[in-house]
């Protein structure tokens, strides 16, 4: 089992003085304010906080789904702000996986095909992608349901397929936005365990955003956000690293 | 690669059905309109297409068969002088006023004065030899079956053309005319029906060649009319038929109106199809956004939508073709003037597929809204 590489390893995700605001009607809402953070590989990092605190926005900036109004975001040492849309798509294809609260599975595809589909965009042939997809399904305990359609699956099963879909291409970065919010306790627990195992076994950087308190005790690191700032940075050793507005460990 | 487009269409066929029907209906409307145009305006050239003549000689600048003007009788000799011409016959055209026995009003008719010999060229594709022989009776005429009611007569009944009594000896199908009623008569009968103030000339001479494939070369030779012969133009039968049809389609308001309607059909079809396809894309927006988040490019996702558009076009086309064939068969059974050629049918098919692809391109724009950030809470 891999242990967190900090503090000597370089971070896989970095945000420097990032700010983001949105126009809500006539009012401009500042969601993130000059926030800086480093996230490391091999850890399940949880960002928690109340609704509207900016945690999903931070995830979107670090994953390249959105760009900051000010500041810079790096992923795997690459400045996301300098990439074109096509380059960002290519970067995501090569390095990132996503799990969202909505499972977003295609109704017409079986579990196996759902996982196989993104692998086709990587240029893998059908045989190889089929094998990788089955392996990913096996890792989340869904190999026996490979032929099932979304309509035949429970919420927990759908989310496990969604994780397998993100996992199949063996990404270095895995982003999860409220992955357990739509699930019951038992299924939520399973998902947390899987995410944790992925971080530990694959050395993947797992960044999870959630307000689900059940996740806190399973995370290697918990960042608590409020009003667009990180109020607390805690790691599983048990001692808070810091309790400052911006948590920059480097 | 997983066949996402096809699998989605098969699994969720109900969502795609409206788009398929929209394409199918557009195809039916286009095909039926085209068939009506061909059928209605094709009757402008029935005199040429129903005859076996290879060449037509008439007054220079004649735009359509019904606009013939008299040419000199010596033109027959001019045509016969060509080494490839084996037969020449005159074709008389008399415009008359028909009065039937059950109607008092006059009906404008076009009397075609034709030879009654068995090897005659005029209307040889339409007129069985037995019917042609009936025309040898003085004052015998043949009309289209669907015109009998309008003419106020029956087969075996009589009527008057330009005040001369004629007898309807038979009725055919496929003889309907634009702007009047076609009447077939022998040349002798036709001459008797000419108004007294008419010059009594012949508007056309038609010729048969040794071999129909020599038509273009013979026409080119005969086009250079030597001095001494009166004004004359020689057309191949194909050219003259096309000339007559195009005049009615493009130089009269009726043809343009029909073409305008066809354009409207295309536009409405494109709007309906693209709306249906956009609704399908919108309903899968989150799934497409998910794929985009995982790195599938917008270009790759656009291909999925365009592939679906092509499937919709293909299936709609097949349905439209089957429905059109059925409708046109029914129409022809009821003497509705419809006609279809392979060229026009393929043209309609290309338009329908183009319509589906353009709708797909419109629907692709819906993908722009499938931003991965929309998946975040």
Interface residues (C-beta under 8 A of the other chain):
Chain A: X56 X57 X59 X60 X63 X65 X66 X86 X89 X90 X91 X92 X93 X94 X96 X97 X98 X100 X101 X102 X104 X105 X106 X107 X108 X109 X113 X116 X117 X118 X120 X121 X122 X126 X165 X166 X169 X177 X178 X181
Chain B: X1 X2 X4 X7 X8 X10 X11 X12 X284 X286 X287 X289 X290 X291 X292 X293 X294 X295 X296 X297 X298 X300 X371 X372 X373 X375 X376 X377
